[in-house]
Amino acid sequence: MARLACCLVLISLCLCIVFEPALALAQAPSQDFVLPPASAPFPIIVPSEYVMAKQLCQDTKQPELCHKIILGDKIDPVTEAKLTIQIASSMAFRASAYMSKISTRKDVASGALNSCLLSYKKAISALNLSYNNFQTNPNNAIQSLRKADYHVGFCTASLGPKDEIPPVLKANKAMQGMIQAIRSVAMRQLN
């Protein structure tokens, strides 16, 4: 699952090199979230997949463990799922920051942008709830993951079929893939 999540994230990072995590940091709510906003902006030149994965791991609470996963080490599926939740939260922060940055563009409908910004906030909140409930209450974690998936999907639907912002649509697809993988681990925990 971690390799799937990392691959999805790396693909979306390659496509979304314009996201600016510094803006996400400035707009992050003051509440204690599971995950800090991304620590460094995307480079102008896309680095190797390994370097990008290392940067992504810095966004998690356990960067060393994340690096081990990238190198192919096996870890507990629950820990792997929780790391993936942190990565998805980071991506949502980055996407939200990017949407805020382009909010002044005339070619993008402001209603769609505002809808996505609100959807990302709700998705991040749902991801944080799922992180907190993952081990103690898998049913609540699954419900929160469904909500996060819905909110990310709602943003995609709000942008419409015109693909006004392709990097965001690709990032949303990657986030939804990660959420589905996390849900499958949570479902197995119920049994």
N, C-alpha and C positions, 0 to 999 in steps of 0.2 A: 504494500500500500504506500509506503514512504517513497519508493522509487516512482510510482505513478504520480503521487502528489508533487514530488520534486520536478518530474518531467513536465507536468502541467504548468507548474509555476515558472519553470525556466522558459517554456514556450511563451507564456504570457509576458514574462519580463522582456524577452527579446522583442516582442511586439509593442510593448508599452514603455519604452525607454524614456518617455516624456513625463511620467509621473514624478512628482516632486514630494518626497516624504517630509521635507522641511516645512512645507505648507501644512501637511497633516499634523505635524507637531504643534504648530501654532493654533490649529483649530481643534485639537483634541480636547474632549470634555475633561473637566477637572476631576472626575470620578476616577477611582483606582481600577483601571482596566487590566485585564490579564496580560496584555501585550503592549509594550511601548510602541509608538510610531516608528517607522523605519529609521534607521540610524544614519544612512548616507544616501544622497541622491543618486539616481541612475547615472552612469557615465554616458558621455556623448558617444563614445565608441563602445560597442557591445563587446564585453570581455568573453573569455571562454566560459563554457557552461560550469566548470568547476569553480571559477572565480565568482560567477553570479550566484551559485548555490551557497558559497561561503558567505557572501553578503546577505543572502536571504536568511541563513542560519543566525546571523547576528541579530535578527529581529525577534528571535525566540528567547524564552527564558533559559534554555539549555543549549547554547550554541555548540558546546563540545559534543553533546549527544547527537545533535542534528548533523554535525560533521561526520560522526561515526556512521550514521545511516547512509549518508551520501557515499561513503567509502565502501558500503556494502555490508556493514555489520548488522546482525540480527538483534532486534530488541523486542521488548514486550509490545504487543499490538495496541494496548491501551495507551502506553506512553507515546507510541508512534502517532496514534490518532490525536492525542492532545497537542503534540508538536504541530501536526497538520492544522489543527484549529488555530493555533497561533499564527501560522503562515497565512491562512485564509483571512484572519483578522488584519494582518499587516497589509495584505493586498487590498482589502476593502478601505483601509486608511489611505493607501496610495491612490486608489481610484477616486475616492472622495476628494482628495487634495487636487487631483488633476481636473475633476469636474468643477471645483471651485475656481481654479485658475482660468478655465476657458469660459466661465460664465458670462463674460462680456462679449463673446463672439456673436456676431449677427446671424451667422448661418446655422446656429443651433438654437432650437426652440427653448426658451427659458423655462417653460413648464416641464419639459423633459428633464432639464438639468436639475431643477428644484426637486422633482420627483425622485431622481436618482440620488441626490444628496440625502434626502430623507430616508430613502430605502437603504443606503449604505449605513446610516446611523443605526437604523433598526436591525440590520443584519449583524453589525458589530456587537450590538447589545445581545442579540440572540446567540451569537457565537460565544460570547463571554459567559452567558448562562449555561450553555452546553458544556463549556470547559469546566465550570464549577460543579456541575451535576454529573459529569461523565462517569465517575467511579461510584458515587454514592446513590445516584438515582438515574439509571440509564433511560427510563421512560421519559423523564423530564428532559434529559439531554436530547433524545430523539425528537421530541416536540420542538425544542429550541432549534435544532438543526433543520427541521422542516420549515420553520419560520424564516431562518436565515436563507435557505434555498429559495423560498417564495420571494423574499425581498430583493435578492439579487436578480431573480428572474423578472420581477416587476420592473426593475430598472431597465433591463434588456428590452422588455416589451414597450416601455415608455419611450425609448429611443427610436423604436419603429424599425420597419424593414429597410429604410433608406441607408442604414449603416452610417449614420452621421458621424459617429466616433468609433471607427473600427478597433482601435486599441482597447477601449473600454469594453466593447462587446466580447473581444477575445479574452480579456481578463475575467469578465463575468462568467464566461463558459468554463474557464479553468477553475474559478472559485466553486462553481456548482459541481464540477467533477470531484473536487476535494471534499466537498460537503457530502456527496453521495458515498464516497469511500469511508468517511468518518461514520456515517450512519450505519454502514454495513458492519463496522466493528461494534458499534453500540448495540445493534440488533443481536449480534452473536453473544454479547455480554448478558442479554436477557435470558438466554437459554442455559 
